[in-house]
Amino acid sequence: MRGSYGDRDRDRGRDRGSPRFGSSRGGAPGKKFGNPGDRLRRKKWDLDQLPKFEKNFYSEHAEVERMSQFDVEEFRRKKEITVRGSGCPKPLTSFHQAQFPQYVIDVLMQQNFKEPTAIQAQGFPLALSGRDMVGIAQTGSGKTLAYLLPAIVHINHQPYLDRGDGPICLVLAPTRELAQQVQQVACDYGKSSRIKSTCVYGGAPKGPQIRDLERGVEICIATPGRLIDFLESGKTNLRRCTYLVLDEADRMLDMGFEPQIRKIVDQIRPDRQTLMWSATWPKEVRQLAEDFLKEYVQINIGALELSANHNILQIVDVCTESEKDQKLIQLMEEIMAEKENKTIIFVETKKRCDDLTRRMRLLSDLIIIRASQRGTGCCRFRSGKAPVLIATDVASRGLDVEDVKFVINYDYPNSSEDYIHRIGRTARSTNKGTAYTFFTPGNVRQARELVRVLEEARQAINPKLLQLVETGRGGGGGGEGTSTQI
């Protein structure tokens, strides 16, 4: 180690030149192959030949050192922290115990963060110690800071980027919205030490993203498809990547990114530090962890089984498909009478999204936008100028809006994991929210799992939903057991 975290800050402003990735490798890509990443070759790593790097920067604060084993267990019990794996450091109870650089502490104080969240309390010391780790926590629990602040420390202990070097920290995310949010946090906390970051995602011009990479960035936040494109065409490389983050790993697998993720990871040295973050822990994510991580520690916040945020009131309305529109209109009239009424309505497909948006605009004077209206539309929703957003899973995943009060599942999602992610758009941080779900007989195969989620969160369960579980069939809505009141 080179002493304190901030030792390098005075020199970070020096000119690193303007590296031109790929200029010596022929520039433009050749023939396009059928699948993303086909032109990438798996690297054969010889660890003896790779430059050494540091990744353990954790020094236990005296206050933490004085915590007894009873104190540790009691703190974890209160914060609902479960640890699996050996050698996990004690949790922190305050930010100063992490001994972050002062400029990081200053930003934390400016944003009025009083104490670490549960995932941060246990995640900070684990990430700072250089260990591979899995963090399982509900959306809005502070996972981004849990990996980005240790990333800044990690970067500040590595040699400067040389001409043609790729990023030191790579964050893979499922959607452009999440990637952009992560980059904003990276900018807020990294600018004091002049750590550069960029956001790489599809659906936007490549030129500005390529120019950022060519100038040299320590942090790259990327969606898998666009990053694969740049790796294949030689616009960047992962030779210097020693800190890898897989954010919302469960969602990336749901979206079919596993082949691209594996091709990307093949380009990164195997002795890197890898951190995987997820809201759920299905078997596909467990397999990814086993393949990519070494001797990792797993942190769970809350229940170990599939669980939803307990700050969300969950109301399930068992009804028929034909009843949905009228029920939605009635529900929206009640919601819009509330003082705080920002609402996301989830539907199954983009076509359904467009159709429902059109019908609702005809039936009301609400300002309604679709999640497919990226950029300006989502900004209007975030600012409150448009109180209703109609979205599909893919379009809205990663939208981090603090004051969403209501989520409506107009169409029930394909899995309980998606259900939990959807309703997690409300009740961010310590806020409370309400989720309404229209559940039809066509969703019967998911009834039992939904009941489990409701039971775990201690929610009242609609008798008609229980009937679907018991009989394997269900009748129409209306009448006893349905609810649309707020």
N, C-alpha and C positions, 0 to 999 in steps of 0.2 A: 504493500500500500504506500501511497505517496503522502501520508499525513492526513490532514483534515479534508473533508469533502470539498471545501471551497478553494483548495490550493491552486487549481488550474484556472480559476475564473478570470484572473487578471489578464491571462494570455489568450483567452478564447476568441478575442476579436481579430486575431491575426489573419491575414489573407491566406486561404488555402488554395488559391488558384481556381480554375474552372475546369475540372476534369471532364473529359469527353468520353463517356462510356461507349464502348463499341466502335470508336473511331478506328481502332487498329484491328478490328475483327470484321471489317467488311460492311459495317453500317446496316443497311436495310436487310430485313429477314428474307430468307429464301422462300421456297415453296411452302405453302400453308398445309399443315398436316390436319388430319381429321379431328383429333381431340386436343384440347389445350394441354400443353406440356409435353407433347410427343417428341419435340426436338430437344428437350432437356435430357441430359444423360446423368444417371446417378453417379455421384462422385465417390471415388475410393479414397477414403481418408487415412492418412498416416499421421497419427497423433504426435509421433516423435518429431515430425517435420513441421508441425504447425507452431506458430508463435505462441508463447505462453500468455495467459491473461488471468487477471484476478476477478473473483466473483464473491468472495466472502468479506463483507465490510461491516459486519455487525459486531458491535461491542455492547455488552449488556450494561444498561444504566444501573447505578447503585441502588436506586429505588426498586427496580425490577429484581435485582439480585437478592434484595432483602425479602421478597415475597416467599412465603413458605409454600409447601406443596398444597396445604389446605387452602391458602389464599388463592392459589392458581386455580384449583378445582372449583372453588366457590365463585370466582370471577367467571370462569367458563360456564358454569351452571346458570348464572344470572343472565349471561349474554347468549345462552343457547349455542355455545360453541362445542362442537365435537371434533376431536382430533384422531386421525388414524395414521399410523406410521411411527417410526422411532426417531428420537432426537429432535423433537419439535421444541423450539425455544418457548420460554414463558411469554404470555401475552403482555401487551403494553396497556397502561391505563390512561396515558396522556401522550400528546404529540411530542413533547420535548424529550420523552424517554427514547424515542427513535434516533435522537441526535442527528436529525436532518440538518443540512446547511441552513444558515440563518435566513437566506433569501427564500427558501421553501417555507419556513415557519412564518415569515412575514406575509406571504400570500395566503396561507391558511388563516392567519389572524384577520387579514383584510376581508376574507369571505365568511368571517364569524363562525368558523368551525370550532366548537368548544372542546370536543374530545373525539378520539377515533371511533368509527363504527365498529361493530363486532368483527366484520371481515378484515378491517384494517388493523384492529388491535392484535389479532393473531397473524394476519398476513404480512404486516410490515417486517417484524423480526425474521420471519421465515424467508421472505424474498431477499432481505438484506444479507442474510447468511449464505446466499448462493445456492440454496437447495432448490431442487425441482419440486413443484407443488401443484395441487389441484385445489381450487377454491369454489365451493358450491354455496351460493347464496341467492336470495331472491333479487329480482331487478330493483334498482334504486337503492341498493345497500352500500354503495361506495366502492365497488370493485375497481373502477377505473383508477382512482387514486391509490388503491392498494397495490397496483402493479406499476403505475407511472412514477411515483415518487422514488421507489427503489431503483427504477430504471435510470432516473437522472443521476443517482449516486453511482450506479454501475458505469454509466457513460463517462462520468467525470474522473473515473479511475483508469480509463483505457487510454492508450496512445491516441494522439490526434489522427483524424482522417487524413490519409494521403490522397494524392491525385488518383482518381479512378476508383476509390473505395466506395462500397455500398454502405448501408446503415449498420449501426452497432445494435440498435434495438429494432426489432420487427414486431408489429402488432397486427395480427390477422383478425379481421372482423367480417361479419356476414353481409352487411349492407353499407351503402354510402353514407346513410344518415348516422349510423353508429360511428363509422370511421371519422366523419367530420366532427362529431362531438368529442371523440377521443383526442383528435388533433387540437381542438380548442383548449382542452385541459393541458395538453403537452405544451402549447404556446404559453399559457398562463404561468406555468411553473418552470418552464425551461428557459424563458427569455432572459432571466437575470444572469444565467451563466452562459448565455449565447449558444444554447443548444438548438440546432435547427431541426425542424420536423416538416414532413410533407404528408399529404393525404392522396392515396392512389386508388382510384375506383373507376369502374366503367360508366358509360353514359355521359361522359364529359370529354372535352378535347384533351388529347394526349400531350400536346405541346407544352403547356405550362407545367404539367406533372413531370415530364421528361427534363425540362430545364431545372426544376428543383433538384431532381436526382443528380443531374450533371454537376451542379454547383456543390453538391455534397451535403447530406443530411444525416444527423446522428440517429434520428427516429423516423421510421417510415410506418405509417398506418395504412393498411391496404386491404382491399377485398381480393380474394384469391385469383379471380379471373384476370383482372387487369395486371396484377403483379406477375402472373405467369407470362402474359404477353410481353412485358418489359424484360423479363429474364430471358425469354427465348430470343428476343431481338437484340440482346446485349446492351440494353439501356441502363441496366443496373446489375448488381451481383450481390451475393450474400456471403462473400469471403470473410467480411469483418463481423458478421452477425454473431454475437455471443449471448444475447438476451432475447428470447423468443416468447411471445405472448399469443395464446389462442383465446380470443375473447368470444363469449357466447358460443362455445364449442358445440353445444347441443343444437343450436340453430344452424350453424354452418353445415352440420351433418344432415339436418332436416332438409336443407336446401340443395343437397347433393354435391357439396364441395369436397367430400373426402378424397377423391382421386387427386384434385389439385393441391390440397393440403399436403398430401404425401409427397407429391413431386417437389413442392416448395421445400419441405423439411429435408429432403434428400440433398438439397443444395447448401445446407447449413452444417457446420462442423458438429460432430456428435457430442463433444464435451461442453456444449453450450449450456446455459441455464434455461429451462423451459417452465413456463407457468401457464396453466390451463384454468380457465374460468368459465363457469356455467351456472345456469339457474336450476337445472335438473341433472340427473345422473343416470341416464338410461344405459343399457348395456353397450351401445355403440360408442358412447363417450368413454366408458370404462376401458374398452378395447383400445381406443386411441391413446389413452393415458398409458396403458401398459406398453404400447409400441414406442411411444415418443419420450417418456419420462423414465428417469433412473432413480431408484430408491426414494420415491417421492413421498411427501407428507400430504394427506388430504384433510382439508378443513371444511366442515359442514356448519352452516349457520341455520339453526332451526331444525325441523324434523329431518331424519335421515331418509324417510320415504318421500314420495312425491307429495309436495305440499305447496300451498298458496300463502301469500302474505296475509297474516291474521288481522291486519288493519283494513281489510276489504270486506264489506258486507256483500255476500253472494246470494242472489235471488234467482231461482230457476223457475221459469214459466213453461210448463209442459203444454204444448199446443200443436195444432196442425200447421202445415206449410201455408195454407190459404189464410190463416188467421194472423200471420206475422205482420202484414202491412198495417192493419187496423190497430193491432196492439202497439206497434212502434209509434204510430201517430199519437195514440193516447199517452204513451209513456213520455214522448218528447214534450207534449203539452205540460205535463207535470214537472219534468226536469227544467224546462225553460222558465217556469214560475219560481224556481230557486234562485237565490242571489248568486251562488257560484254554480255554473252550469256547463263548464267545458266538457265536451262529450266526444268519445271515439266510438263509432259504430263499425263492427267488424263483419265482413262478408267473405264468401268463399272465393270468388273469382273477380277479375278486373271488369268483365262484362256486367256481373251482378252489381259491382260497385258503381259503374256508370249508370245502369238502369235505376238503381235505388236513389242515387243522387238526383237524377232527373225527376223522378216521381215526388221526392220530398220537396224539391224546389217548387213544383207545381202546387203542392198542397199547403205550403207555408211560406212565410216571408223570411225564414231563417237564412243567414249567410252560411252556406254549406260548401265545403271543398272536399275534393278527393285526394287521397294520399298519393295518387299518381301525378297530381299537380305539384311535383317536387319544387323546391326552391321557394318562389314567392308564395305559393299556396300554403305550404307548411309554416312559413314565417308568419302568415296571417293568423293561422291557428295558434301558433305559439304565443303571439302577442295578444290574442283574445279578440281580434277583429272579426274572425270567423269562429263561432263557438262550437261548431260541429264538424268533425272530420270523419269521412267514410273511407274505410281502408281494408285492404287485404293483408294477410300475414306478412307477405314478402315486402310490400311497400311500406308498412308502418313499423316493422321491427327495427329497433334502434332509436325510434323517436323518443327523446327524453324531455318531456314537458312536465314541469313540477306540479302544475295546478289542475291536472285532469281530475275531475270529480266523479265522472261516470264512464263506464265502459258497457257497451251493449253488444252482445254476441247475437247478431241477427241470424247468422248461420253458425252452427256449432262447428268447431275446428276438427281437423282429422285426428288429433291426439290430445290426451290430457296435458301433455307437456306444452302444446300450443295454447291450450286453454289457460294454463297458469301464466304463460308469457303474455297473453293478451290482457288478462285482467290486471297483470302487473304494471300496465301503463298508468293505472291510477294508484293512489296511496304511495307515491314516491317518498323516499326518506321516511319521516315520521308522520306524514299526512295520512288521512283516512279517505276512503273512497267507496263507491258502490258499483257492483258489476251485476248486470241483468243478462240473463241467457235465455233465448228461445230454444227449447229442446223438443224436437219432434220425434214421432215413432221411427222415423228413418234414421235417427241417431241411437237406436236402442242398444247397439253393440257397445257403446261407450258409456252407458248408464252406470254400470257397476263401478267403473273407475272414477267417474264424476262423484258418485256417492262417497267413495273413499276420501277424495279430496275435501269434500264438504265436511265429512265427519272429523277429519284431522284438524280442520280449521274451526271446529265447533259451531258450524252453521246449522240453522234450521233447514230441514230437508223436506221438500215438497212431497206429500204422500203419493202423488201421481208418478213421481220419479221412482220412488221405492216400488210402486206397482210394476213399472217397466222392468225393474231388476228382478222382481219375483216371478213375473209371468213371461218375460221376454217379449211382451207386446204392450202397446199403450193406446189409449183412446185420444180424442181431441181435447182441445183446451177449453178455457172458459169454466165457470163454475168453481166448485170446491177445489182448493189446493193450489190455484194459480194466484199470482200476485204481481201487481204492477205499481203498488203504492211506494212512495218515497218516504 
